[in-house]
Every structure is written in C-alpha cells, then in structure tokens.
Amino acid sequence: MEAYEKVLRRIEGDGFTFSGEKLAFGQREIIVVGHICGPYGQKPSLGKVNDIQEMKEECETQTEGVMVLGSM
C-alpha cells in the first residue's frame, strides 16, 4: 500500500471527510489563500501581487490603501 493511501485511510477512519476534487497529493507547490506554499516556505501568488499593484495605483494615500487591504 502506498503511503498516501495509508494517510487517506487514517483520515477516513478518524471520521474526517475531504473533497476529492480539491485533494492534491505529490504537488511541489499549492496555492492557499493567495500564497504559494512549497518546501521553501510561502510567497505571495502573482495574482495577489498584481492586485495589490493595481490597488496601489488607484489609492491616493497610504491610509486609503490600508483601508482597502483591510477590507479584503
């Protein structure tokens, strides 16, 4: 039996459920809440960085930018 099968059986045996659609084994990186996570740690996803840069262009003051980011 493969190691991931053992993990899945244990999770299932403990009463947990998971979505096969969202489940990903053997991935080098995954995206979690706008961050790319991997063996090196985490970094912001390019989409998140682009969104922040666009907001920066639209905000006139630092306070306005903080208010926008705080509402996300």
FENLINSUL-V793187 format. One record per residue. N is the residue number from 1. RES is the residue in three letters. OMEGA is omega in radians with two decimals (999 if undefined). Layout:
n | res | omega
N | RES | OMEGA
N | RES | OMEGA
//
This chain:
n | res | omega
1 | MET | 3.12
2 | GLU | -3.12
3 | ALA | -3.11
4 | TYR | 3.08
5 | GLU | 3.10
6 | LYS | 3.13
7 | VAL | -3.13
8 | LEU | 3.13
9 | ARG | 3.13
10 | ARG | 3.12
11 | ILE | 3.14
12 | GLU | 3.13
13 | GLY | 3.13
14 | ASP | 3.08
15 | GLY | 3.11
16 | PHE | 3.05
17 | THR | 3.12
18 | PHE | -3.14
19 | SER | 3.08
20 | GLY | 3.12
21 | GLU | -3.09
22 | LYS | -3.06
23 | LEU | -3.14
24 | ALA | 3.09
25 | PHE | 3.06
26 | GLY | 3.13
27 | GLN | 3.10
28 | ARG | 3.14
29 | GLU | 3.01
30 | ILE | 3.09
31 | ILE | 3.14
32 | VAL | 3.09
33 | VAL | 3.06
34 | GLY | 3.11
35 | HIS | 3.05
36 | ILE | -3.10
37 | CYS | 3.14
38 | GLY | -3.10
39 | PRO | -3.13
40 | TYR | -3.07
41 | GLY | 3.14
42 | GLN | 3.07
43 | LYS | -3.13
44 | PRO | 3.10
45 | SER | -3.13
46 | LEU | 3.11
47 | GLY | 3.13
48 | LYS | 3.13
49 | VAL | 3.13
50 | ASN | 3.12
51 | ASP | 3.14
52 | ILE | 3.11
53 | GLN | 3.09
54 | GLU | 3.11
55 | MET | -3.13
56 | LYS | 3.13
57 | GLU | -3.10
58 | GLU | -3.09
59 | CYS | -3.11
60 | GLU | -3.12
61 | THR | 3.11
62 | GLN | 3.14
63 | THR | 3.12
64 | GLU | 3.11
65 | GLY | 3.13
66 | VAL | 3.11
67 | MET | 3.12
68 | VAL | -3.13
69 | LEU | -3.14
70 | GLY | -3.12
71 | SER | -3.12
72 | MET | 999
//
